[in-house]
Amino acid sequence: MHKKSRARTRHRRAQWRIAVPVVVTCANDACGRRTPPHAACRHCGMYRGRQVMPPA
């Protein structure tokens, strides 16, 4: 087995970055909080314009 050069090692490790979490604004006009996409708002319980869970 051959030793990996510093350039190859660093090139491989350059992909280890952390992805920034994606957030969108809640569609409920009264709420407007930041929430993950395709998920119910944890604050108001709305998803795609309808109430899917009780408000927190």
CHARMM-style PDB file with segment names, atoms N, HN, CA, C and O in Angstrom:
ATOM      1  N   MET     1       0.847  -1.174   0.000  1.00  0.00      PROA
ATOM      2  CA  MET     1       0.000   0.000   0.000  1.00  0.00      PROA
ATOM      3  C   MET     1       0.900   1.248   0.000  1.00  0.00      PROA
ATOM      4  O   MET     1       1.895   1.319   0.721  1.00  0.00      PROA
ATOM      5  N   HSD     2       0.518   2.221  -0.830  1.00  0.00      PROA
ATOM      6  HN  HSD     2      -0.290   2.162  -1.416  1.00  0.00      PROA
ATOM      7  CA  HSD     2       1.312   3.436  -0.954  1.00  0.00      PROA
ATOM      8  C   HSD     2       0.765   4.527  -0.044  1.00  0.00      PROA
ATOM      9  O   HSD     2      -0.420   4.572   0.287  1.00  0.00      PROA
ATOM     10  N   LYS     3       1.671   5.389   0.336  1.00  0.00      PROA
ATOM     11  HN  LYS     3       2.633   5.352   0.067  1.00  0.00      PROA
ATOM     12  CA  LYS     3       1.259   6.540   1.145  1.00  0.00      PROA
ATOM     13  C   LYS     3       0.490   7.527   0.275  1.00  0.00      PROA
ATOM     14  O   LYS     3       0.861   7.780  -0.871  1.00  0.00      PROA
ATOM     15  N   LYS     4      -0.595   8.089   0.837  1.00  0.00      PROA
ATOM     16  HN  LYS     4      -0.897   7.884   1.768  1.00  0.00      PROA
ATOM     17  CA  LYS     4      -1.350   9.116   0.115  1.00  0.00      PROA
ATOM     18  C   LYS     4      -0.627  10.447   0.287  1.00  0.00      PROA
ATOM     19  O   LYS     4      -0.192  10.800   1.382  1.00  0.00      PROA
ATOM     20  N   SER     5      -0.512  11.164  -0.803  1.00  0.00      PROA
ATOM     21  HN  SER     5      -0.866  10.878  -1.693  1.00  0.00      PROA
ATOM     22  CA  SER     5       0.149  12.463  -0.735  1.00  0.00      PROA
ATOM     23  C   SER     5      -0.716  13.463   0.030  1.00  0.00      PROA
ATOM     24  O   SER     5      -1.914  13.242   0.203  1.00  0.00      PROA
ATOM     25  N   ARG     6      -0.126  14.538   0.480  1.00  0.00      PROA
ATOM     26  HN  ARG     6       0.848  14.717   0.339  1.00  0.00      PROA
ATOM     27  CA  ARG     6      -0.876  15.579   1.209  1.00  0.00      PROA
ATOM     28  C   ARG     6      -1.948  16.188   0.325  1.00  0.00      PROA
ATOM     29  O   ARG     6      -3.039  16.504   0.799  1.00  0.00      PROA
ATOM     30  N   ALA     7      -1.649  16.355  -0.956  1.00  0.00      PROA
ATOM     31  HN  ALA     7      -0.762  16.098  -1.341  1.00  0.00      PROA
ATOM     32  CA  ALA     7      -2.618  16.948  -1.873  1.00  0.00      PROA
ATOM     33  C   ALA     7      -3.851  16.057  -2.020  1.00  0.00      PROA
ATOM     34  O   ALA     7      -4.975  16.558  -2.007  1.00  0.00      PROA
ATOM     35  N   ARG     8      -3.658  14.751  -2.158  1.00  0.00      PROA
ATOM     36  HN  ARG     8      -2.744  14.344  -2.168  1.00  0.00      PROA
ATOM     37  CA  ARG     8      -4.791  13.840  -2.292  1.00  0.00      PROA
ATOM     38  C   ARG     8      -5.620  13.799  -1.011  1.00  0.00      PROA
ATOM     39  O   ARG     8      -6.850  13.791  -1.059  1.00  0.00      PROA
ATOM     40  N   THR     9      -4.950  13.773   0.112  1.00  0.00      PROA
ATOM     41  HN  THR     9      -3.951  13.780   0.151  1.00  0.00      PROA
ATOM     42  CA  THR     9      -5.655  13.744   1.395  1.00  0.00      PROA
ATOM     43  C   THR     9      -6.468  15.013   1.588  1.00  0.00      PROA
ATOM     44  O   THR     9      -7.633  14.949   1.978  1.00  0.00      PROA
ATOM     45  N   ARG    10      -5.877  16.143   1.325  1.00  0.00      PROA
ATOM     46  HN  ARG    10      -4.930  16.195   1.008  1.00  0.00      PROA
ATOM     47  CA  ARG    10      -6.585  17.418   1.503  1.00  0.00      PROA
ATOM     48  C   ARG    10      -7.703  17.581   0.479  1.00  0.00      PROA
ATOM     49  O   ARG    10      -8.743  18.165   0.783  1.00  0.00      PROA
ATOM     50  N   HSD    11      -7.497  17.071  -0.725  1.00  0.00      PROA
ATOM     51  HN  HSD    11      -6.652  16.596  -0.972  1.00  0.00      PROA
ATOM     52  CA  HSD    11      -8.551  17.132  -1.741  1.00  0.00      PROA
ATOM     53  C   HSD    11      -9.762  16.318  -1.286  1.00  0.00      PROA
ATOM     54  O   HSD    11     -10.899  16.748  -1.480  1.00  0.00      PROA
ATOM     55  N   ARG    12      -9.538  15.175  -0.695  1.00  0.00      PROA
ATOM     56  HN  ARG    12      -8.614  14.826  -0.537  1.00  0.00      PROA
ATOM     57  CA  ARG    12     -10.624  14.330  -0.203  1.00  0.00      PROA
ATOM     58  C   ARG    12     -11.320  14.988   0.995  1.00  0.00      PROA
ATOM     59  O   ARG    12     -12.548  14.982   1.078  1.00  0.00      PROA
ATOM     60  N   ARG    13     -10.562  15.537   1.892  1.00  0.00      PROA
ATOM     61  HN  ARG    13      -9.564  15.542   1.824  1.00  0.00      PROA
ATOM     62  CA  ARG    13     -11.133  16.156   3.092  1.00  0.00      PROA
ATOM     63  C   ARG    13     -11.832  17.474   2.810  1.00  0.00      PROA
ATOM     64  O   ARG    13     -12.583  17.963   3.654  1.00  0.00      PROA
ATOM     65  N   ALA    14     -11.602  18.056   1.650  1.00  0.00      PROA
ATOM     66  HN  ALA    14     -10.992  17.659   0.965  1.00  0.00      PROA
ATOM     67  CA  ALA    14     -12.245  19.324   1.303  1.00  0.00      PROA
ATOM     68  C   ALA    14     -13.751  19.163   1.159  1.00  0.00      PROA
ATOM     69  O   ALA    14     -14.477  20.157   1.188  1.00  0.00      PROA
ATOM     70  N   GLN    15     -14.240  17.930   1.002  1.00  0.00      PROA
ATOM     71  HN  GLN    15     -13.650  17.123   0.978  1.00  0.00      PROA
ATOM     72  CA  GLN    15     -15.665  17.672   0.834  1.00  0.00      PROA
ATOM     73  C   GLN    15     -16.394  17.534   2.163  1.00  0.00      PROA
ATOM     74  O   GLN    15     -17.601  17.293   2.163  1.00  0.00      PROA
ATOM     75  N   TRP    16     -15.719  17.674   3.281  1.00  0.00      PROA
ATOM     76  HN  TRP    16     -14.738  17.869   3.281  1.00  0.00      PROA
ATOM     77  CA  TRP    16     -16.299  17.455   4.606  1.00  0.00      PROA
ATOM     78  C   TRP    16     -17.095  18.632   5.139  1.00  0.00      PROA
ATOM     79  O   TRP    16     -17.468  18.634   6.312  1.00  0.00      PROA
ATOM     80  N   ARG    17     -17.364  19.622   4.320  1.00  0.00      PROA
ATOM     81  HN  ARG    17     -17.062  19.620   3.367  1.00  0.00      PROA
ATOM     82  CA  ARG    17     -18.022  20.825   4.828  1.00  0.00      PROA
ATOM     83  C   ARG    17     -19.450  20.519   5.309  1.00  0.00      PROA
ATOM     84  O   ARG    17     -20.065  19.541   4.883  1.00  0.00      PROA
ATOM     85  N   ILE    18     -19.947  21.349   6.178  1.00  0.00      PROA
ATOM     86  HN  ILE    18     -19.448  22.143   6.524  1.00  0.00      PROA
ATOM     87  CA  ILE    18     -21.282  21.202   6.746  1.00  0.00      PROA
ATOM     88  C   ILE    18     -22.267  21.974   5.871  1.00  0.00      PROA
ATOM     89  O   ILE    18     -22.025  23.131   5.526  1.00  0.00      PROA
ATOM     90  N   ALA    19     -23.368  21.336   5.518  1.00  0.00      PROA
ATOM     91  HN  ALA    19     -23.565  20.397   5.798  1.00  0.00      PROA
ATOM     92  CA  ALA    19     -24.381  21.989   4.693  1.00  0.00      PROA
ATOM     93  C   ALA    19     -25.249  22.901   5.572  1.00  0.00      PROA
ATOM     94  O   ALA    19     -25.619  22.530   6.686  1.00  0.00      PROA
ATOM     95  N   VAL    20     -25.561  24.071   5.069  1.00  0.00      PROA
ATOM     96  HN  VAL    20     -25.261  24.372   4.164  1.00  0.00      PROA
ATOM     97  CA  VAL    20     -26.419  25.005   5.781  1.00  0.00      PROA
ATOM     98  C   VAL    20     -27.850  24.484   5.704  1.00  0.00      PROA
ATOM     99  O   VAL    20     -28.320  24.174   4.609  1.00  0.00      PROA
ATOM    100  N   PRO    21     -28.561  24.376   6.827  1.00  0.00      PROA
ATOM    101  CA  PRO    21     -29.927  23.858   6.771  1.00  0.00      PROA
ATOM    102  C   PRO    21     -30.848  24.805   5.989  1.00  0.00      PROA
ATOM    103  O   PRO    21     -30.766  26.026   6.123  1.00  0.00      PROA
ATOM    104  N   VAL    22     -31.719  24.214   5.178  1.00  0.00      PROA
ATOM    105  HN  VAL    22     -31.785  23.222   5.070  1.00  0.00      PROA
ATOM    106  CA  VAL    22     -32.656  24.990   4.360  1.00  0.00      PROA
ATOM    107  C   VAL    22     -33.894  25.295   5.199  1.00  0.00      PROA
ATOM    108  O   VAL    22     -34.473  24.395   5.809  1.00  0.00      PROA
ATOM    109  N   VAL    23     -34.294  26.553   5.227  1.00  0.00      PROA
ATOM    110  HN  VAL    23     -33.824  27.283   4.731  1.00  0.00      PROA
ATOM    111  CA  VAL    23     -35.506  26.951   5.936  1.00  0.00      PROA
ATOM    112  C   VAL    23     -36.316  27.884   5.052  1.00  0.00      PROA
ATOM    113  O   VAL    23     -35.761  28.625   4.242  1.00  0.00      PROA
ATOM    114  N   VAL    24     -37.633  27.841   5.214  1.00  0.00      PROA
ATOM    115  HN  VAL    24     -38.084  27.239   5.872  1.00  0.00      PROA
ATOM    116  CA  VAL    24     -38.538  28.717   4.483  1.00  0.00      PROA
ATOM    117  C   VAL    24     -39.425  29.429   5.493  1.00  0.00      PROA
ATOM    118  O   VAL    24     -39.520  29.014   6.648  1.00  0.00      PROA
ATOM    119  N   THR    25     -40.070  30.494   5.058  1.00  0.00      PROA
ATOM    120  HN  THR    25     -39.993  30.832   4.119  1.00  0.00      PROA
ATOM    121  CA  THR    25     -40.980  31.230   5.919  1.00  0.00      PROA
ATOM    122  C   THR    25     -42.332  30.524   5.933  1.00  0.00      PROA
ATOM    123  O   THR    25     -42.805  30.067   4.892  1.00  0.00      PROA
ATOM    124  N   CYS    26     -42.944  30.434   7.088  1.00  0.00      PROA
ATOM    125  HN  CYS    26     -42.560  30.805   7.933  1.00  0.00      PROA
ATOM    126  CA  CYS    26     -44.265  29.810   7.229  1.00  0.00      PROA
ATOM    127  C   CYS    26     -45.274  30.573   6.367  1.00  0.00      PROA
ATOM    128  O   CYS    26     -45.286  31.804   6.347  1.00  0.00      PROA
ATOM    129  N   ALA    27     -46.112  29.826   5.660  1.00  0.00      PROA
ATOM    130  HN  ALA    27     -46.101  28.826   5.676  1.00  0.00      PROA
ATOM    131  CA  ALA    27     -47.080  30.448   4.751  1.00  0.00      PROA
ATOM    132  C   ALA    27     -48.235  31.110   5.497  1.00  0.00      PROA
ATOM    133  O   ALA    27     -48.939  31.934   4.915  1.00  0.00      PROA
ATOM    134  N   ASN    28     -48.445  30.777   6.746  1.00  0.00      PROA
ATOM    135  HN  ASN    28     -47.872  30.107   7.219  1.00  0.00      PROA
ATOM    136  CA  ASN    28     -49.501  31.387   7.554  1.00  0.00      PROA
ATOM    137  C   ASN    28     -49.126  32.848   7.796  1.00  0.00      PROA
ATOM    138  O   ASN    28     -48.069  33.131   8.360  1.00  0.00      PROA
ATOM    139  N   ASP    29     -49.981  33.770   7.374  1.00  0.00      PROA
ATOM    140  HN  ASP    29     -50.839  33.540   6.915  1.00  0.00      PROA
ATOM    141  CA  ASP    29     -49.672  35.202   7.491  1.00  0.00      PROA
ATOM    142  C   ASP    29     -49.516  35.641   8.933  1.00  0.00      PROA
ATOM    143  O   ASP    29     -48.730  36.544   9.220  1.00  0.00      PROA
ATOM    144  N   ALA    30     -50.247  35.021   9.843  1.00  0.00      PROA
ATOM    145  HN  ALA    30     -50.885  34.288   9.610  1.00  0.00      PROA
ATOM    146  CA  ALA    30     -50.171  35.408  11.245  1.00  0.00      PROA
ATOM    147  C   ALA    30     -48.886  34.901  11.895  1.00  0.00      PROA
ATOM    148  O   ALA    30     -48.447  35.459  12.900  1.00  0.00      PROA
ATOM    149  N   CYS    31     -48.282  33.860  11.343  1.00  0.00      PROA
ATOM    150  HN  CYS    31     -48.639  33.407  10.527  1.00  0.00      PROA
ATOM    151  CA  CYS    31     -47.102  33.251  11.969  1.00  0.00      PROA
ATOM    152  C   CYS    31     -45.806  33.841  11.395  1.00  0.00      PROA
ATOM    153  O   CYS    31     -45.135  34.629  12.062  1.00  0.00      PROA
ATOM    154  N   GLY    32     -45.460  33.464  10.169  1.00  0.00      PROA
ATOM    155  HN  GLY    32     -46.006  32.824   9.628  1.00  0.00      PROA
ATOM    156  CA  GLY    32     -44.264  33.991   9.516  1.00  0.00      PROA
ATOM    157  C   GLY    32     -42.953  33.488  10.074  1.00  0.00      PROA
ATOM    158  O   GLY    32     -41.911  34.076   9.787  1.00  0.00      PROA
ATOM    159  N   ARG    33     -42.959  32.422  10.862  1.00  0.00      PROA
ATOM    160  HN  ARG    33     -43.806  31.944  11.095  1.00  0.00      PROA
ATOM    161  CA  ARG    33     -41.721  31.879  11.428  1.00  0.00      PROA
ATOM    162  C   ARG    33     -40.958  31.073  10.384  1.00  0.00      PROA
ATOM    163  O   ARG    33     -41.515  30.689   9.355  1.00  0.00      PROA
ATOM    164  N   ARG    34     -39.677  30.818  10.656  1.00  0.00      PROA
ATOM    165  HN  ARG    34     -39.225  31.129  11.492  1.00  0.00      PROA
ATOM    166  CA  ARG    34     -38.842  30.018   9.772  1.00  0.00      PROA
ATOM    167  C   ARG    34     -39.033  28.549  10.119  1.00  0.00      PROA
ATOM    168  O   ARG    34     -38.982  28.177  11.291  1.00  0.00      PROA
ATOM    169  N   THR    35     -39.256  27.701   9.098  1.00  0.00      PROA
ATOM    170  HN  THR    35     -39.297  28.004   8.145  1.00  0.00      PROA
ATOM    171  CA  THR    35     -39.529  26.287   9.305  1.00  0.00      PROA
ATOM    172  C   THR    35     -38.886  25.481   8.178  1.00  0.00      PROA
ATOM    173  O   THR    35     -38.669  26.032   7.099  1.00  0.00      PROA
ATOM    174  N   PRO    36     -38.574  24.201   8.382  1.00  0.00      PROA
ATOM    175  CA  PRO    36     -38.031  23.389   7.291  1.00  0.00      PROA
ATOM    176  C   PRO    36     -39.050  23.229   6.175  1.00  0.00      PROA
ATOM    177  O   PRO    36     -40.251  23.210   6.448  1.00  0.00      PROA
ATOM    178  N   PRO    37     -38.610  23.113   4.929  1.00  0.00      PROA
ATOM    179  CA  PRO    37     -39.560  22.929   3.835  1.00  0.00      PROA
ATOM    180  C   PRO    37     -40.228  21.566   3.909  1.00  0.00      PROA
ATOM    181  O   PRO    37     -39.637  20.615   4.419  1.00  0.00      PROA
ATOM    182  N   HSD    38     -41.456  21.460   3.405  1.00  0.00      PROA
ATOM    183  HN  HSD    38     -41.936  22.233   2.991  1.00  0.00      PROA
ATOM    184  CA  HSD    38     -42.231  20.221   3.371  1.00  0.00      PROA
ATOM    185  C   HSD    38     -42.473  19.670   4.775  1.00  0.00      PROA
ATOM    186  O   HSD    38     -42.498  18.455   4.969  1.00  0.00      PROA
ATOM    187  N   ALA    39     -42.650  20.549   5.744  1.00  0.00      PROA
ATOM    188  HN  ALA    39     -42.630  21.537   5.586  1.00  0.00      PROA
ATOM    189  CA  ALA    39     -42.924  20.134   7.120  1.00  0.00      PROA
ATOM    190  C   ALA    39     -43.917  21.114   7.731  1.00  0.00      PROA
ATOM    191  O   ALA    39     -43.958  22.288   7.361  1.00  0.00      PROA
ATOM    192  N   ALA    40     -44.713  20.620   8.669  1.00  0.00      PROA
ATOM    193  HN  ALA    40     -44.680  19.667   8.970  1.00  0.00      PROA
ATOM    194  CA  ALA    40     -45.665  21.486   9.361  1.00  0.00      PROA
ATOM    195  C   ALA    40     -44.902  22.456  10.265  1.00  0.00      PROA
ATOM    196  O   ALA    40     -43.866  22.113  10.834  1.00  0.00      PROA
ATOM    197  N   CYS    41     -45.431  23.660  10.383  1.00  0.00      PROA
ATOM    198  HN  CYS    41     -46.273  23.938   9.921  1.00  0.00      PROA
ATOM    199  CA  CYS    41     -44.828  24.669  11.253  1.00  0.00      PROA
ATOM    200  C   CYS    41     -45.002  24.224  12.704  1.00  0.00      PROA
ATOM    201  O   CYS    41     -46.112  23.893  13.122  1.00  0.00      PROA
ATOM    202  N   ARG    42     -43.929  24.215  13.461  1.00  0.00      PROA
ATOM    203  HN  ARG    42     -43.027  24.484  13.121  1.00  0.00      PROA
ATOM    204  CA  ARG    42     -44.004  23.777  14.856  1.00  0.00      PROA
ATOM    205  C   ARG    42     -44.728  24.786  15.737  1.00  0.00      PROA
ATOM    206  O   ARG    42     -45.234  24.435  16.803  1.00  0.00      PROA
ATOM    207  N   HSD    43     -44.778  26.039  15.293  1.00  0.00      PROA
ATOM    208  HN  HSD    43     -44.368  26.325  14.427  1.00  0.00      PROA
ATOM    209  CA  HSD    43     -45.396  27.084  16.115  1.00  0.00      PROA
ATOM    210  C   HSD    43     -46.909  27.135  15.929  1.00  0.00      PROA
ATOM    211  O   HSD    43     -47.652  27.122  16.910  1.00  0.00      PROA
ATOM    212  N   CYS    44     -47.375  27.195  14.671  1.00  0.00      PROA
ATOM    213  HN  CYS    44     -46.771  27.206  13.874  1.00  0.00      PROA
ATOM    214  CA  CYS    44     -48.807  27.354  14.433  1.00  0.00      PROA
ATOM    215  C   CYS    44     -49.503  26.062  13.991  1.00  0.00      PROA
ATOM    216  O   CYS    44     -50.731  25.996  14.033  1.00  0.00      PROA
ATOM    217  N   GLY    45     -48.755  25.032  13.567  1.00  0.00      PROA
ATOM    218  HN  GLY    45     -47.757  25.086  13.533  1.00  0.00      PROA
ATOM    219  CA  GLY    45     -49.341  23.755  13.182  1.00  0.00      PROA
ATOM    220  C   GLY    45     -49.930  23.718  11.795  1.00  0.00      PROA
ATOM    221  O   GLY    45     -50.678  22.793  11.478  1.00  0.00      PROA
ATOM    222  N   MET    46     -49.622  24.700  10.945  1.00  0.00      PROA
ATOM    223  HN  MET    46     -49.014  25.451  11.202  1.00  0.00      PROA
ATOM    224  CA  MET    46     -50.174  24.753   9.596  1.00  0.00      PROA
ATOM    225  C   MET    46     -49.224  24.089   8.609  1.00  0.00      PROA
ATOM    226  O   MET    46     -48.004  24.156   8.757  1.00  0.00      PROA
ATOM    227  N   TYR    47     -49.815  23.435   7.583  1.00  0.00      PROA
ATOM    228  HN  TYR    47     -50.806  23.381   7.462  1.00  0.00      PROA
ATOM    229  CA  TYR    47     -49.043  22.868   6.485  1.00  0.00      PROA
ATOM    230  C   TYR    47     -49.854  23.004   5.207  1.00  0.00      PROA
ATOM    231  O   TYR    47     -50.970  22.491   5.124  1.00  0.00      PROA
ATOM    232  N   ARG    48     -49.313  23.682   4.225  1.00  0.00      PROA
ATOM    233  HN  ARG    48     -48.406  24.099   4.293  1.00  0.00      PROA
ATOM    234  CA  ARG    48     -49.965  23.927   2.937  1.00  0.00      PROA
ATOM    235  C   ARG    48     -51.357  24.519   3.096  1.00  0.00      PROA
ATOM    236  O   ARG    48     -52.288  24.120   2.396  1.00  0.00      PROA
ATOM    237  N   GLY    49     -51.500  25.462   4.008  1.00  0.00      PROA
ATOM    238  HN  GLY    49     -50.744  25.786   4.576  1.00  0.00      PROA
ATOM    239  CA  GLY    49     -52.739  26.202   4.160  1.00  0.00      PROA
ATOM    240  C   GLY    49     -53.798  25.536   4.994  1.00  0.00      PROA
ATOM    241  O   GLY    49     -54.924  26.032   5.039  1.00  0.00      PROA
ATOM    242  N   ARG    50     -53.500  24.439   5.658  1.00  0.00      PROA
ATOM    243  HN  ARG    50     -52.585  24.037   5.621  1.00  0.00      PROA
ATOM    244  CA  ARG    50     -54.495  23.802   6.526  1.00  0.00      PROA
ATOM    245  C   ARG    50     -53.869  23.396   7.861  1.00  0.00      PROA
ATOM    246  O   ARG    50     -52.663  23.174   7.960  1.00  0.00      PROA
ATOM    247  N   GLN    51     -54.710  23.309   8.865  1.00  0.00      PROA
ATOM    248  HN  GLN    51     -55.690  23.490   8.784  1.00  0.00      PROA
ATOM    249  CA  GLN    51     -54.266  22.969  10.218  1.00  0.00      PROA
ATOM    250  C   GLN    51     -54.069  21.455  10.289  1.00  0.00      PROA
ATOM    251  O   GLN    51     -55.026  20.703  10.103  1.00  0.00      PROA
ATOM    252  N   VAL    52     -52.841  20.997  10.555  1.00  0.00      PROA
ATOM    253  HN  VAL    52     -52.064  21.608  10.706  1.00  0.00      PROA
ATOM    254  CA  VAL    52     -52.565  19.560  10.606  1.00  0.00      PROA
ATOM    255  C   VAL    52     -52.196  19.078  12.000  1.00  0.00      PROA
ATOM    256  O   VAL    52     -52.202  17.876  12.265  1.00  0.00      PROA
ATOM    257  N   MET    53     -51.877  20.001  12.886  1.00  0.00      PROA
ATOM    258  HN  MET    53     -51.872  20.978  12.671  1.00  0.00      PROA
ATOM    259  CA  MET    53     -51.579  19.646  14.275  1.00  0.00      PROA
ATOM    260  C   MET    53     -51.934  20.832  15.169  1.00  0.00      PROA
ATOM    261  O   MET    53     -51.993  21.962  14.684  1.00  0.00      PROA
ATOM    262  N   PRO    54     -52.167  20.606  16.447  1.00  0.00      PROA
ATOM    263  CA  PRO    54     -52.542  21.716  17.321  1.00  0.00      PROA
ATOM    264  C   PRO    54     -51.379  22.715  17.472  1.00  0.00      PROA
ATOM    265  O   PRO    54     -50.216  22.311  17.470  1.00  0.00      PROA
ATOM    266  N   PRO    55     -51.687  23.999  17.600  1.00  0.00      PROA
ATOM    267  CA  PRO    55     -50.636  24.989  17.789  1.00  0.00      PROA
ATOM    268  C   PRO    55     -49.880  24.760  19.090  1.00  0.00      PROA
ATOM    269  O   PRO    55     -50.436  24.281  20.079  1.00  0.00      PROA
ATOM    270  N   ALA    56     -48.619  25.108  19.065  1.00  0.00      PROA
ATOM    271  HN  ALA    56     -48.167  25.497  18.262  1.00  0.00      PROA
ATOM    272  CA  ALA    56     -47.783  24.910  20.260  1.00  0.00      PROA
ATOM    273  C   ALA    56     -47.992  26.008  21.280  1.00  0.00      PROA
ATOM    274  OT1 ALA    56     -47.367  25.993  22.341  1.00  0.00      PROA
TER     275      ALA     56
END
